[in-house]
Amino acid sequence: MRVSFARRRSWLFVLVSTALSVLSHRAPARGQACCAGGALLTPARLGPRENVGVGVQARLRSTQGTFGPDGHWSSMAAGESESTWEQSVVVSVRLLAALQANLVLPVVETHRRASGRTETGGGIGDLSLTGRYDFTTAGDSPLWPGMGLLLGATAPTGRAPDAATKPLSTDATGAGTWDVSLGLSLEQLWGRWFVALDGWATHHFARQIRIPGAASAHEAFSQRLTALALAGYLFPNDMAAAIYLNAFQEGDKRLDGRTEAASTVRLTTLGGTWVWPWALHWRGQLAAFADLPVKGAGRNQPSAYGSSLSVLWVGFPGI
């Protein structure tokens, strides 16, 4: 079957959003959640001919090591392990021809083994609301790429790490702070090949945190900058696949007005995505990723590998 021009653009949108959805994980940890506020799109991003999307996504993340303040990576100690499982409801609605809004609500479970103890916990994660306005569309011109404005916000509906009640903090399910994001997306098609380059800045609002054995402290954050590069291919049978590289960095945080030295966070992730539309209204998405375990690719962050699987129903005007 020949892939139509509109369908080629649709799969470009889907693959970019799949890559970003994998990077939106909010792995509960005994510190600031890994990628809080990092995602601006969702698995339910709509193609040009679609006006609504509803689906579910399952994601598994397995921690393999940790980056220190100097960027040195070390594997987890013998007898320690950590796995996070997420199940999310995703909804997307086209508000205008060039504007769409997306919502994701996850349920998060964490299994952790440390200090001779094994523990499992979980609950509702952070609610994210995102939007996109397309000024131009990929493929409209061979010289000018498609350009879109990216907007995002996250509500701390999950439990923050400092509010966890279990000994190993497995009941932590969110970042504990509101955030807003603003970014720009560039996408282009050349025949069956496509590329995308997205970048955005995230502002985490300050919050009060609990410190064991001391009074609460006022925690403030630096701006987080994130970049995503993606390249892929559209197959004749309407399937599509892509690889991507994502990196983010956030400067030192502050406690009660004092800068916390060597608290910068950084992470670099390599991944791949695959889309299969098996029926008019249905498509499946499979993605896999790995945080690169090399010196300098991260700072003050756990590194992991994982995968996600999404099933989506999409609606068309009049259908």
Secondary structure by P-SEA (a helix, b strand, c coil): ccccaaaaaaaaaaaaaaaaaaacccccccccccccccccccccccccccccccbbbbbbbbbcccccccccccccccccbbbbbbbbbbbbbbccccbbbbbbbbbbbbbbbccccccccccccbbbbbcccccccccccccccbbbbbbbccccccccccccccccccccccccccccccbbbbbbbccccbbbbbbbbbbbbbbbbbbccccbbbbbbcbbbbbbbbbbcccccccccccbbbbbbbcbbbcccccccccbbbbbbbbbbbbbbccccbbbbbbbbbccccccccccccccccbbbbbbbbbcccc
